[in-house]
Amino acid sequence: MTTETKTQSQVQQPGKEILARRYATLGPYSPLFYEKPLELVSGSGVWLTDAQGKIYLDGYNNVPHVGHANPAVADAIYQQLLTINLHTRYLNNRVVEYAEALLGTFDGALERLFLTNSGSEANELALRIARQHTGNTGVLVSDFSYHGNTTSLAELTTGLTVREPLGSHVRPLRIPDTHSVAEADVPALLKQSLSDVDAAIASLQATGHGVSAFLFDPLFSTEGLLQVPAGYIDGVAARVRAAGGLIISDEVQSGFGRTGSAMWGYQMFGMEPELVTMGKPMGNGHPIGAVVTTAELLDEFGQNNMFFNTFAGSPASSAAGLAVLRFMEQEDLMAKAGHLGEYIRARLETIAQGSVNVGSVRGRGLFFGIDITESDGSRTPAPGLTKILIEDMRERGVLISRVGPHDNVLKMRPPLVFGKEHADILLEQLELSLGSLS
Ligand SMILES: Cc1ncc(COP(=O)(O)O)c(C=O)c1O
């Protein structure tokens, strides 16, 4: 349908026609943000343009890590496609070059990798490696998490709706959050939480599953950006390892310098997992993921499985990944995320003090949030108000979202090329939007 043939009602309700066509093909269940879904037609850096020409600041998307339509990434993929793009059963220097560059960001024993096409595939493979290595099936996860969409991952999904019941081999853990208690009560919270881990492990052992892995997102982002007490993650790791299990750090959200202090989220805790999984920002939108692990685990898995993945780690995907790493380094994006994150956090603290609707300020680096509470001062989570804020921010030209078990934690996780001038726009609009609630 051309613009000229559109009916008056379609003109008045932009996006209605494409929405109907989407429902008629993809069905109505594939999630869409916003009451009136947003049709985005182009992007550049941290800016997005919709079909009506309105411009939005992207305060939400982490996949375009080095910016929307980044020319360096686009050019790298294009040049590679013009040269050669094949699966990985032939030698190709681009793939090895990328593997070396990515592994160069790790320390210690993490010196091998498997390339995948997504975060889900990476987690699926990591769990398979852990099961085979340990001979156990039990998995510990947080009680409000998401790690992907395969069958095995659906069986351990606690943070969104899935038909599969929680696997009998899965034990969800309540993750301690220092935001939820007074400072003096943190040691008791830590003690209780670690004794919950002991109980979960004992229960897995008693039912014959044993422990294969603890799978966690270091930022606990689906959970609402929790802040765990010092000693929790290493405490869990020690217990899991004593039971023969491995640690899988899911870096889909926290990796690639997002925390501003280190390339990988697990580095916040001063421990090293046996398996690290990643995806989303890795190819700036080109589908690529990975499992980084030890030589011992890769060799063991490789010797026992003819593992092959057609598209994963193709030269074009590797070119995308390499361009992301180079751009990050050239622009010093991780350090910038650290500094800007501190600035944003300080301003959010001030905003929180001035608003009855803000509980705590959460997050690290360029992944930050505030929890929205009811206007009566009761600090009750306010999902309804949170939704109103997100819709209002969209009207103000800023895209953000929300997470957490009560759906009341604002999720702000912009591309890493976000600058202070962008942060100022976001914060100013957020303050106005919060003000409009009362
Ligand atoms: C922490 C985490 N792990 C894994 C995944 C799954 O990644 P993908 O959608 O690339 O399969 C997601 C997706 O949102 C995620 O947030």
The ligand as an SDF file (V2000), in Angstrom:
LIG
                    3D

 16 16  0  0  0  0  0  0  0  0999 V2000
   20.8960  -12.8010   30.7350 C   0  0  0  0  0  0  0  0  0  0  0  0
   20.4500  -13.3530   29.4100 C   0  0  0  0  0  0  0  0  0  0  0  0
   20.9430  -14.5340   28.9870 N   0  0  0  0  0  0  0  0  0  0  0  0
   20.5830  -15.0760   27.8150 C   0  0  0  0  0  0  0  0  0  0  0  0
   19.6760  -14.4510   26.9880 C   0  0  0  0  0  0  0  0  0  0  0  0
   19.2740  -15.0890   25.7040 C   0  0  0  0  0  0  0  0  0  0  0  0
   19.9520  -14.4950   24.6450 O   0  0  0  0  0  0  0  0  0  0  0  0
   19.3680  -14.6200   23.1580 P   0  0  0  0  0  0  0  0  0  0  0  0
   18.0880  -13.8740   23.0940 O   0  0  0  0  0  0  0  0  0  0  0  0
   20.4690  -14.0430   22.3020 O   0  0  0  0  0  0  0  0  0  0  0  0
   19.1790  -16.0710   22.8710 O   0  0  0  0  0  0  0  0  0  0  0  0
   19.1280  -13.2170   27.3920 C   0  0  0  0  0  0  0  0  0  0  0  0
   18.1670  -12.5060   26.5210 C   0  0  0  0  0  0  0  0  0  0  0  0
   17.5170  -11.5720   26.8860 O   0  0  0  0  0  0  0  0  0  0  0  0
   19.5280  -12.6570   28.6250 C   0  0  0  0  0  0  0  0  0  0  0  0
   19.0510  -11.4820   29.0600 O   0  0  0  0  0  0  0  0  0  0  0  0
  1  2  1  0
  2  3  1  0
  2 15  2  0
  3  4  2  0
  4  5  1  0
  5  6  1  0
  5 12  2  0
  6  7  1  0
  7  8  1  0
  8  9  2  0
  8 10  1  0
  8 11  1  0
 12 13  1  0
 12 15  1  0
 13 14  2  0
 15 16  1  0
M  END
$$$$
